[in-house]
Amino acid sequence: MSEQADTPARITLGGDWSISGVTERLNELTVHLGSLLAGRGAAAPPPKSEICVRDVETIDASGCQLLAVFVRHLRRHGFAPAIVNPPEHFRSSVSLLGFDDELEGTGGPGK
């Protein structure tokens, strides 16, 4: 059965996104990116992608930077990533650190 183009690819992130945890997160994001790119046919348009951050426990400037680079890389490959389900501490940290524009989709209820 083929996957519909409207069905978003979902990436679920969690854990420590502070300076002490970003090394582990880099490996995780590399696997996610490889999986997304490998699962895409050459002629097929890239699917929408959702990055669920509900289980992110902590995030600081290092984590925001890593996530922003990942989002930028997805966009460069034609994906339209959206950050979904951010907890309040995630939204406030992203805003306080000035990553609102880089990490679109972090504001608003349920998004």
N, C-alpha and C positions, 0 to 999 in steps of 0.2 A: 504494500500500500504506500502510495507516495504522500509525502508531507505537503500540506497546503502552504503556499507562499505567505499567507497571512499568519500562520502559526509562528510565533516568535521563538527563537532559540533562547533558552533561559540559562543563565550563569548564576549560580548561587554562591555568594561570598560570605564568610563569617570569620570570627576570631579577632585576633590582634592585628590591627593595621597601624600600629605605632612604629617608631623607629626600631624597636626591639623585635618586631615581627615581620617587617617588610621583606626580608630575605626569603622567608618561607612563602610569602604571598607572590613574589616574583615567579617562583617555580610553578605555583598554582596557575597564575595568569598565562604563563607560557603554554601550559598544557591546554587550557581553555582555548587560547588563540589557535593552536595547532589543530585542535578538534574542529573548531568552526571552519577553518580554511580547508581542511581535508574533506569535510562533509558537504562541501559546496561544489556543484558541477561548474565547469568552465563557462557554459552559456547561461546558467541559471542566475537570476538576480539574487543577491545575498538576502537572507531573511532578516526580518527585524530581530533585534536582540535585546533582551531584558537582562539587566544586571541587578539581581535581588540582593540587597544589602541588609536585610532584616536581622541577620545574625552577626553583624559586625559589632564586636564588643567595644573596641576603642579605635579611634582614628586620630592621627595627628598630621602635621604638615608632610611628613615622609609618606604616609599612607595616601594622603590626598594626591601628592605628586605621582606616585606609582599608579593610582587609579586613573588619574587624568591622562597619563601617557598611554595606558591601556585603551581608554575610550578614544583617544586621538588615533591610535593605531587601528582600531576597529573601523573608525570613520574613513581612514585612508584606504582601507580595503573595501569600502563601499557599504559597510554595515551602518545601520541607524540605531546605535545603542541608546537605551533609556535606563536610567537608574530608577528602580522601583522598590517600594516598601522600606524607605529609610526611617529608622527610629529617630526620635527627637534629638538625641545626642549626636547622631550622624549629621543631621541637617544643620544643627547649630554649629558644630565644629567646621563643617564645610563652609558655611557662611562666614564665621569668624575668621577663618584662615584665607578667605578671598577666592575660593574655588567654585563659587556659584556658577559662573559662566562656563568654566571647563567641564563641570559635572552637571550638565543640564538634566532635569528630571528629578532633582533632589528636593524640590520644594513642593508644597501642596499636599493635601491629605491623600494618603494611599499611593503617592508617587514619590 
